[in-house]
Amino acid sequence: MKVDIILHNGHLLTMERVGVGYIENGAIAIKGNLIMDVGSTDEIIKQYSADRMIDAHNKLIMPGFIDAHIHTGINIFRGVAQDMSNWMQKGLWPFQKHLTPEASVAGSMVNIIEGIKAGTTTFCDYDGRMDLIVENYKKIGARARVAELINEIPNNIGDLPVGELYQFEPSIGEEKLNRNLKLYEEYHESENGRISVILGPHGPDMMSIELLQEIRNHAEKLDTKLHMHVSQGDREIYQIEKRYGKRSIEFLAEQNYLNERLIAVHLTEATDDETAIVAKSGATMIYCAGSIGIIDGMVPPVQAFIDAGGTACLGSDQSPGNNCNNMFNEMKMAAILNKVKYKDPRIFNATQSVRMATIEAAKVMGIEREVGSLEKGKKADILIIDLTAPTFFPVLNSPIRNIVPNLVYSARGDEVETVIIDGKIVMEGRQILTINEKEAIEKGQKVAEEIAKNAKEDILQADSDILQMVRGGLL
């Protein structure tokens, strides 16, 4: 049978069943945007011929990574709010109040480039003005599962004293909800199904009960998921307790949010009992190890969530907090931080990390029938990784197989050579083929410098920890 592409002679991770589905000398046949077959090289070569044969000798072939929670629209503020308290009000807000939709789109494209070059093929983007940002995914050819960030918070939230209750403005919430619904109408299952849309309530503390219920009703009508920050910080818990006299999980249970539609992001402040309630409800969880580690110095209860029977995965969150959107970083950070938390080196092993960046992420996002593993009939989202890189040295198969541990604990992302998304080669030889990478980065840099210039007075007035470090010659 004739197909378009055959990858052969590679070490193969299919992510099938409970482990990584390793095949020592594996091959994949691709036709159109689908995986036609997976197996040993001998089997595939015997059954198929192709216009393009890619020899993956000394390479690793695996599913593309799924970044389950990312805000690409604020990538333009990378590195401005680390090592500090009051991250949002004093670090991010002085910059963000000067962010224009056009600047957000420019920064987003650089973020997507960064992700693809480190093997991310599916971006679960969750940000404001997603109606504009989504065009980046059309241009570059990445898979995206997007949501508009819906809240009722006025633009002066960062100017409020820490601890003061937010004031809701219903007109803001309706505008953002309508943008999300229009996004769904115009882009859901577009680009041959490569772009899909879900709903994105910002958090239980960011809107009225009326808007929460309206969003939930729309999710039921559309039969779609709800991507939502839940128990993401002490600020949220404070707001919910002061308004309703209870904590976030109990409040959401009363609002009928705890079910299989909910994708609960972070759970940073959830107790183990609350975590178990969420897991047993059928809701899923996204763990952003690097972001929460840097911003809050905490390890969310992801292992407790899994132990309670829940399905969880990894996301990189946003670059102003995490500093990078690289799933290699997330796999490593997630494993190490949980080993430290539990004082047990066996906790959160490398296989668990890889699964949570691939097939488990697909399950959380409701796209496991399409992506997340290399199986016949699934979409061809595939990475080719160079195993001759020093970070993978040595490559051993017997008696210990060390490719997966080295993938998680040693690799950095620049070992990714080729990225195939929806059957099309988007990056080859480390070069993105669909857009001009250099021009995109130069454009983003100019926009970032302009925002920093416009924000100078607000930055000085905030007098953040990081600004004091600059003044003290520490940065």
Backbone torsions as a table, in degrees:
resi	resn	phi	psi	omega
1	MET	NA	140.9	-179.5
2	LYS	-90.4	131.0	174.4
3	VAL	-125.4	-178.9	-177.3
4	ASP	-88.2	-45.1	-175.7
5	ILE	-137.3	138.5	168.7
6	ILE	-124.0	124.2	170.2
7	LEU	-98.1	129.8	-173.5
8	HIS	-144.6	165.7	177.1
9	ASN	65.5	25.4	-177.6
10	GLY	-110.5	161.1	166.3
11	HIS	-74.0	129.8	-170.9
12	LEU	-120.4	129.7	170.2
13	LEU	-112.2	111.4	-178.4
14	THR	-90.2	-21.3	-175.2
15	MET	65.3	21.6	176.1
16	GLU	-78.9	155.6	178.5
17	ARG	59.2	-140.9	-170.6
18	VAL	-92.6	-17.3	-176.8
19	GLY	-109.0	-134.4	-178.5
20	VAL	-107.5	-3.9	176.6
21	GLY	62.2	50.4	-173.0
22	TYR	-73.1	134.1	171.0
23	ILE	-126.4	124.0	-171.8
24	GLU	-66.9	-47.5	-179.9
25	ASN	-123.4	79.0	-169.9
26	GLY	-102.8	167.3	179.8
27	ALA	-149.6	156.8	178.4
28	ILE	-135.2	135.4	174.2
29	ALA	-105.4	129.6	-176.4
30	ILE	-121.1	130.2	174.5
31	LYS	-131.4	122.9	-174.6
32	GLY	63.5	-128.4	178.9
33	ASN	-102.1	12.1	-174.4
34	LEU	-116.0	152.8	170.0
35	ILE	-81.6	116.3	-179.6
36	MET	-81.0	-34.3	-177.6
37	ASP	-165.4	155.4	177.9
38	VAL	-137.8	137.6	178.1
39	GLY	176.2	-160.5	177.1
40	SER	-72.7	158.2	179.2
41	THR	-59.2	-43.0	179.9
42	ASP	-58.9	-44.1	-178.3
43	GLU	-64.6	-46.7	-175.5
44	ILE	-68.9	-44.9	-179.5
45	ILE	-62.6	-33.9	-179.1
46	LYS	-68.9	-32.2	-173.8
47	GLN	-97.6	-22.5	-171.1
48	TYR	-131.8	152.1	167.1
49	SER	-124.7	160.2	-174.5
50	ALA	-147.5	155.1	173.9
51	ASP	-68.9	-31.8	-177.7
52	ARG	-127.8	118.2	176.5
53	MET	-107.2	122.6	179.8
54	ILE	-113.8	113.3	-179.5
55	ASP	-80.2	117.4	-177.0
56	ALA	-104.4	31.3	176.4
57	HIS	-59.8	133.5	-176.2
58	ASN	61.7	27.1	177.2
59	LYS	-123.8	159.1	172.8
60	LEU	-107.9	129.1	175.0
61	ILE	-108.7	126.4	-177.9
62	MET	-151.9	168.3	176.9
63	PRO	-65.2	149.9	173.3
64	GLY	-64.2	151.4	179.1
65	PHE	-75.8	149.1	176.0
66	ILE	-113.2	112.3	175.7
67	ASP	-88.1	101.4	-167.7
68	ALA	-76.5	-14.3	-179.5
69	HIS	-149.9	108.9	-178.0
70	ILE	-147.1	140.0	173.9
71	HIS	-112.3	88.6	-176.1
72	THR	-72.8	-19.9	-175.4
73	GLY	-69.3	-13.1	177.3
74	ILE	-114.6	18.9	176.4
75	ASN	-59.1	-25.3	-175.6
76	ILE	-67.4	-8.1	179.3
77	PHE	-109.2	23.5	179.8
78	ARG	-56.8	134.6	170.7
79	GLY	82.2	8.9	-176.6
80	VAL	-101.1	-2.1	-172.0
81	ALA	-144.5	41.4	178.3
82	GLN	-100.7	163.3	173.0
83	ASP	56.5	43.7	-173.7
84	MET	-149.9	161.9	172.6
85	SER	-92.3	166.3	179.2
86	ASN	50.3	53.4	-173.6
87	TRP	-53.0	-46.5	-175.2
88	MET	-74.8	-52.4	-172.9
89	GLN	-67.2	-45.3	-173.2
90	LYS	-97.3	-23.4	-178.3
91	GLY	-95.6	-58.3	-173.0
92	LEU	-84.0	-41.3	-170.7
93	TRP	-60.9	-42.1	179.2
94	PRO	-56.2	-28.5	175.8
95	PHE	-84.9	-44.7	-169.9
96	GLN	-66.2	-29.7	-179.5
97	LYS	-66.3	-12.7	178.0
98	HIS	-105.4	7.1	-178.0
99	LEU	-77.4	127.5	174.0
100	THR	-100.2	158.0	177.3
101	PRO	-56.7	-37.3	-179.3
102	GLU	-66.1	-39.7	177.8
103	ALA	-66.6	-38.1	178.1
104	SER	-60.9	-42.8	179.8
105	VAL	-65.4	-41.0	-179.9
106	ALA	-63.1	-44.0	178.1
107	GLY	-68.1	-36.4	179.6
108	SER	-59.7	-42.8	-178.0
109	MET	-61.4	-39.8	178.0
110	VAL	-64.6	-37.4	178.2
111	ASN	-63.5	-41.7	179.0
112	ILE	-65.8	-40.7	175.3
113	ILE	-57.5	-47.9	179.2
114	GLU	-56.0	-46.7	-178.7
115	GLY	-63.4	-47.2	-179.3
116	ILE	-59.8	-42.3	-177.2
117	LYS	-67.5	-16.4	174.4
118	ALA	-107.5	17.8	170.2
119	GLY	93.6	6.4	176.1
120	THR	-79.2	125.7	178.3
121	THR	-109.9	-25.3	177.5
122	THR	-120.1	124.3	179.5
123	PHE	-111.8	118.6	177.5
124	CYS	-95.0	79.9	-169.8
125	ASP	-84.2	138.8	-167.4
126	TYR	-145.3	92.9	-170.6
127	ASP	-158.4	172.3	174.7
128	GLY	-75.8	153.9	-179.0
129	ARG	52.6	44.2	177.1
130	MET	-65.8	-19.6	176.7
131	ASP	-63.6	-24.9	176.5
132	LEU	-93.7	-43.3	-177.7
133	ILE	-62.7	-33.3	-176.6
134	VAL	-59.5	-25.4	178.3
135	GLU	-63.2	-29.9	176.4
136	ASN	-60.2	-39.1	-179.4
137	TYR	-69.6	-35.0	175.4
138	LYS	-62.0	-44.0	-175.5
139	LYS	-69.1	-47.0	-171.0
140	ILE	-83.8	-21.7	175.9
141	GLY	92.7	15.5	178.8
142	ALA	-83.5	158.6	172.2
143	ARG	-83.8	140.7	-178.4
144	ALA	-142.7	141.0	173.3
145	ARG	-124.2	99.1	-163.2
146	VAL	-108.9	158.5	176.5
147	ALA	-150.3	142.3	172.9
148	GLU	-78.0	138.1	178.5
149	LEU	-78.4	107.0	-173.7
150	ILE	-101.1	124.0	173.3
151	ASN	-152.3	175.1	177.9
152	GLU	-117.4	27.9	-172.5
153	ILE	-92.0	127.2	176.9
154	PRO	-64.2	163.2	-176.4
155	ASN	-69.3	-7.2	-179.4
156	ASN	-97.2	18.6	-176.0
157	ILE	-57.3	-37.1	-178.3
158	GLY	-71.1	-14.5	179.6
159	ASP	-88.8	-9.7	-179.0
160	LEU	-72.2	142.9	173.9
161	PRO	-59.1	143.7	179.0
162	VAL	-57.9	126.6	179.0
163	GLY	100.8	-11.1	179.8
164	GLU	-80.2	143.1	179.3
165	LEU	-65.9	138.9	174.5
166	TYR	-67.6	148.8	170.7
167	GLN	-101.5	127.8	-178.7
168	PHE	-88.7	142.8	173.9
169	GLU	-123.5	102.9	-175.4
170	PRO	-54.3	-32.4	-178.5
171	SER	-64.3	-33.7	177.8
172	ILE	-66.6	-45.2	180.0
173	GLY	-61.9	-43.2	-179.8
174	GLU	-64.9	-38.3	178.8
175	GLU	-63.0	-43.9	-177.6
176	LYS	-72.4	-37.5	176.1
177	LEU	-63.6	-43.8	179.5
178	ASN	-62.9	-35.0	176.6
179	ARG	-64.6	-40.7	179.7
180	ASN	-65.1	-41.2	179.8
181	LEU	-67.6	-39.2	177.0
182	LYS	-66.6	-38.7	176.0
183	LEU	-57.6	-45.1	178.9
184	TYR	-60.8	-46.0	-178.0
185	GLU	-62.2	-39.9	-173.0
186	GLU	-90.2	-29.4	-169.8
187	TYR	-119.7	-14.2	-176.5
188	HIS	-62.3	127.6	-178.4
189	GLU	61.7	29.8	176.4
190	SER	-88.0	175.5	-178.6
191	GLU	52.8	48.9	179.6
192	ASN	62.5	30.2	179.6
193	GLY	86.9	-0.4	-176.8
194	ARG	-70.1	-28.4	178.7
195	ILE	-113.1	126.0	177.3
196	SER	-131.0	162.8	-171.4
197	VAL	-131.5	137.0	171.4
198	ILE	-127.6	-175.5	-178.2
199	LEU	-101.7	148.6	-170.4
200	GLY	-130.3	64.3	173.5
201	PRO	-59.3	131.2	-172.1
202	HIS	-64.0	-46.2	-179.1
203	GLY	176.5	160.1	-177.4
204	PRO	-64.9	-22.1	180.0
205	ASP	-87.9	-5.8	-171.5
206	MET	-100.7	6.2	-178.2
207	MET	-160.0	165.4	178.8
208	SER	-74.2	163.6	175.3
209	ILE	-59.8	-37.8	-178.4
210	GLU	-61.3	-43.2	179.6
211	LEU	-71.2	-38.3	175.6
212	LEU	-55.7	-45.0	-178.1
213	GLN	-69.3	-36.6	178.9
214	GLU	-64.4	-43.1	178.4
215	ILE	-63.6	-44.2	178.5
216	ARG	-59.1	-41.7	179.8
217	ASN	-63.4	-39.9	177.9
218	HIS	-65.6	-38.7	179.6
219	ALA	-63.0	-39.6	178.5
220	GLU	-67.2	-41.3	-179.8
221	LYS	-65.1	-40.5	-178.8
222	LEU	-86.1	-9.7	-175.8
223	ASP	55.0	55.2	-176.5
224	THR	-129.8	175.4	-176.7
225	LYS	-87.3	163.6	175.7
226	LEU	-121.3	108.9	179.5
227	HIS	-89.0	114.8	-167.5
228	MET	-149.7	133.9	170.4
229	HIS	-68.5	131.8	-179.1
230	VAL	-135.8	127.9	-178.1
231	SER	48.8	45.7	-171.5
232	GLN	-81.7	-12.5	178.5
233	GLY	-174.6	169.4	179.7
234	ASP	-64.3	-26.3	177.0
235	ARG	-61.3	-44.4	179.1
236	GLU	-63.8	-47.2	-178.8
237	ILE	-59.4	-42.8	179.0
238	TYR	-59.8	-47.0	-178.0
239	GLN	-62.0	-44.3	-178.2
240	ILE	-68.0	-43.4	179.9
241	GLU	-63.1	-40.4	-177.7
242	LYS	-70.6	-33.4	179.8
243	ARG	-80.6	-43.4	-167.9
244	TYR	-120.8	-4.9	177.2
245	GLY	73.2	24.1	179.2
246	LYS	-154.2	170.1	-179.6
247	ARG	-87.8	170.3	-170.6
248	SER	-59.8	-44.2	-174.5
249	ILE	-65.6	-45.4	177.5
250	GLU	-61.4	-42.2	179.5
251	PHE	-61.5	-46.5	-179.5
252	LEU	-66.5	-33.4	176.2
253	ALA	-61.8	-41.4	179.3
254	GLU	-65.9	-28.4	-179.9
255	GLN	-90.0	9.4	178.4
256	ASN	59.2	40.1	177.6
257	TYR	-97.8	-15.7	-175.9
258	LEU	-88.3	89.3	177.6
259	ASN	-159.2	-172.6	-172.3
260	GLU	-67.4	-11.9	176.8
261	ARG	-75.6	-28.3	-171.6
262	LEU	-78.7	127.8	167.8
263	ILE	-106.3	103.1	-174.1
264	ALA	-88.7	117.0	-177.2
265	VAL	-95.8	129.1	172.0
266	HIS	87.9	-67.8	-173.0
267	LEU	54.2	29.8	-174.5
268	THR	-56.3	-41.4	-175.1
269	GLU	-98.7	7.0	-179.9
270	ALA	-75.0	137.0	172.8
271	THR	-73.4	167.7	177.9
272	ASP	-61.8	-37.3	178.1
273	ASP	-65.3	-43.2	178.0
274	GLU	-65.1	-39.2	178.9
275	THR	-60.9	-43.2	179.3
276	ALA	-64.3	-37.1	178.2
277	ILE	-61.2	-45.2	180.0
278	VAL	-64.3	-45.8	-178.4
279	ALA	-61.0	-43.9	-176.6
280	LYS	-74.7	-13.9	179.3
281	SER	-76.2	-15.7	-175.2
282	GLY	100.8	-10.1	175.1
283	ALA	-67.6	157.0	178.8
284	THR	-111.9	174.4	-173.4
285	MET	-135.9	144.1	171.5
286	ILE	-116.6	128.1	-178.6
287	TYR	-108.7	122.1	178.9
288	CYS	-111.9	86.2	-170.5
289	ALA	-61.5	-50.8	-175.9
290	GLY	-64.9	-44.5	-177.1
291	SER	-63.4	-51.8	-177.6
292	ILE	-69.6	-33.0	176.0
293	GLY	-62.3	-43.3	-177.8
294	ILE	-76.8	-44.6	-175.5
295	ILE	-73.5	-45.2	-171.6
296	ASP	-113.1	-12.8	-177.2
297	GLY	65.7	34.4	-175.3
298	MET	-130.9	161.5	174.8
299	VAL	-119.0	105.3	179.1
300	PRO	-58.4	160.4	-172.1
301	PRO	-80.9	53.5	-176.8
302	VAL	-68.7	-39.4	-179.5
303	GLN	-67.6	-37.1	175.8
304	ALA	-64.0	-36.4	178.1
305	PHE	-63.1	-46.6	179.8
306	ILE	-66.2	-42.3	179.8
307	ASP	-62.7	-26.6	178.3
308	ALA	-84.5	4.3	176.2
309	GLY	99.2	6.4	-177.9
310	GLY	-84.7	162.4	175.1
311	THR	-104.1	126.1	-176.5
312	ALA	-133.3	159.6	-179.7
313	CYS	-149.0	-172.9	-174.1
314	LEU	-115.1	147.3	172.5
315	GLY	-142.1	160.3	-177.6
316	SER	-97.2	-17.3	179.7
317	ASP	70.9	-129.3	-173.0
318	GLN	-123.9	146.5	-174.3
319	SER	-70.4	-23.3	173.9
320	PRO	-65.9	-21.0	178.0
321	GLY	-102.5	-44.9	-174.7
322	ASN	-88.0	-27.0	-177.0
323	ASN	78.7	-20.2	174.6
324	CYS	-147.4	154.0	176.2
325	ASN	-120.3	76.3	-170.1
326	ASN	-137.2	115.3	-174.1
327	MET	-71.0	-19.3	170.8
328	PHE	-62.1	-43.3	178.3
329	ASN	-61.1	-43.5	-177.3
330	GLU	-66.5	-41.6	179.1
331	MET	-60.2	-44.7	-177.9
332	LYS	-69.2	-47.3	-179.2
333	MET	-61.5	-42.9	-179.0
334	ALA	-60.3	-45.7	-179.0
335	ALA	-65.9	-48.8	-175.5
336	ILE	-66.4	-45.8	-177.1
337	LEU	-62.6	-37.4	179.4
338	ASN	-74.5	-31.9	173.6
339	LYS	-62.2	-41.2	178.5
340	VAL	-67.9	-43.7	-178.7
341	LYS	-58.6	-43.7	-176.3
342	TYR	-94.7	-3.3	-179.0
343	LYS	53.3	44.6	-176.8
344	ASP	-147.5	112.7	-177.5
345	PRO	-67.8	-12.4	-178.9
346	ARG	-85.0	-17.5	-179.1
347	ILE	-68.3	142.4	172.7
348	PHE	54.6	64.6	-176.8
349	ASN	-72.5	173.1	-175.2
350	ALA	-61.1	-38.9	179.1
351	THR	-61.5	-42.5	178.0
352	GLN	-60.0	-42.7	179.7
353	SER	-61.4	-46.3	-178.3
354	VAL	-64.9	-41.7	178.6
355	ARG	-62.6	-37.5	-178.3
356	MET	-73.8	-10.6	175.0
357	ALA	-102.8	0.9	-178.3
358	THR	-133.1	-95.1	-171.0
359	ILE	-68.5	-38.0	178.7
360	GLU	-67.5	-34.9	176.4
361	ALA	-63.9	-39.7	177.8
362	ALA	-62.4	-40.0	177.9
363	LYS	-64.2	-44.8	180.0
364	VAL	-58.8	-42.5	-175.8
365	MET	-85.3	-3.0	177.9
366	GLY	76.2	27.1	-178.9
367	ILE	-125.4	24.6	-175.5
368	GLU	-69.1	-16.6	176.0
369	ARG	-78.7	-13.6	-176.9
370	GLU	-107.1	-42.6	-172.2
371	VAL	-141.1	-179.9	175.7
372	GLY	104.1	-21.2	177.0
373	SER	-148.2	162.5	179.3
374	LEU	-97.3	95.2	-177.6
375	GLU	-136.5	149.7	178.3
376	LYS	-55.1	128.9	177.8
377	GLY	95.3	-14.0	178.1
378	LYS	-84.1	165.4	178.7
379	LYS	-67.0	145.4	-177.2
380	ALA	-86.2	80.6	173.3
381	ASP	-110.3	103.1	-164.8
382	ILE	-139.2	142.8	175.1
383	LEU	-110.7	146.2	167.4
384	ILE	-118.5	120.8	-173.2
385	ILE	-118.0	136.1	-175.7
386	ASP	-78.8	110.6	-179.9
387	LEU	-84.6	-2.1	175.2
388	THR	-88.7	-2.2	176.2
389	ALA	-63.7	147.1	-178.9
390	PRO	-56.7	-29.2	-178.4
391	THR	-68.3	-19.0	178.3
392	PHE	-100.2	-2.5	-178.3
393	PHE	-73.5	136.5	-11.2
394	PRO	-85.9	159.2	174.1
395	VAL	-95.5	116.9	-177.2
396	LEU	-123.8	141.0	176.8
397	ASN	-115.6	-18.1	-175.9
398	SER	-152.2	143.1	-7.4
399	PRO	-75.3	-15.2	175.5
400	ILE	-104.4	134.8	173.8
401	ARG	-99.9	119.0	-169.8
402	ASN	-113.6	8.7	-177.5
403	ILE	-63.3	-45.8	-177.2
404	VAL	-67.1	-46.0	174.3
405	PRO	-57.4	-39.7	179.4
406	ASN	-70.7	-31.4	175.6
407	LEU	-61.1	-40.4	-175.7
408	VAL	-86.4	-45.1	-169.7
409	TYR	-97.0	-12.9	-175.1
410	SER	-122.1	-42.1	-175.9
411	ALA	-64.4	154.5	-175.4
412	ARG	-119.6	-15.3	-179.6
413	GLY	117.3	-30.5	-179.3
414	ASP	-78.2	0.9	173.2
415	GLU	-79.1	-13.0	178.7
416	VAL	-70.9	118.3	-177.3
417	GLU	-95.9	-44.1	-173.4
418	THR	-132.5	137.2	177.6
419	VAL	-125.5	121.8	176.9
420	ILE	-111.0	126.5	179.0
421	ILE	-127.8	123.7	-179.8
422	ASP	57.0	35.8	176.8
423	GLY	82.8	-2.3	-179.0
424	LYS	-109.6	139.7	178.2
425	ILE	-78.3	110.6	-178.2
426	VAL	-93.0	-34.6	175.6
427	MET	-133.3	135.2	177.4
428	GLU	-143.1	133.7	-177.1
429	GLY	59.7	33.1	179.8
430	ARG	71.8	6.8	-179.2
431	GLN	-108.9	123.0	175.4
432	ILE	-73.9	130.2	-170.7
433	LEU	-96.0	-12.6	-169.3
434	THR	-97.2	-21.1	178.5
435	ILE	-139.9	170.3	174.5
436	ASN	-89.0	100.4	-174.9
437	GLU	-60.6	-44.3	-177.4
438	LYS	-61.9	-44.1	179.8
439	GLU	-63.6	-40.2	-179.5
440	ALA	-63.1	-41.8	-179.8
441	ILE	-69.6	-41.1	178.7
442	GLU	-63.2	-40.4	177.9
443	LYS	-63.4	-45.7	178.6
444	GLY	-61.3	-39.7	179.8
445	GLN	-61.8	-44.0	179.6
446	LYS	-62.4	-42.2	-179.9
447	VAL	-65.5	-41.9	179.8
448	ALA	-62.1	-42.4	179.5
449	GLU	-63.9	-37.4	179.0
450	GLU	-66.2	-42.1	178.5
451	ILE	-63.7	-44.6	179.4
452	ALA	-58.8	-38.8	178.4
453	LYS	-65.2	-45.9	-178.9
454	ASN	-68.4	-28.3	-174.9
455	ALA	-90.1	0.8	-170.6
456	LYS	-53.3	-48.5	-177.1
457	GLU	-64.4	-39.5	178.5
458	ASP	-67.2	-36.3	178.4
459	ILE	-65.3	-44.4	179.7
460	LEU	-64.7	-39.5	-179.3
461	GLN	-67.7	-35.7	179.2
462	ALA	-65.9	-32.3	177.1
463	ASP	48.4	55.0	-176.4
464	SER	-73.0	168.7	177.2
465	ASP	-58.3	-39.8	-177.0
466	ILE	-70.3	-33.5	175.9
467	LEU	-65.6	-39.9	178.2
468	GLN	-64.7	-32.6	176.4
469	MET	-67.0	-38.6	176.2
470	VAL	-62.5	-46.4	-179.5
471	ARG	-62.4	-33.5	-178.8
472	GLY	-83.8	3.2	178.4
473	GLY	77.1	15.8	-179.6
474	LEU	-84.6	-15.7	-179.5
475	LEU	-128.4	NA	NA
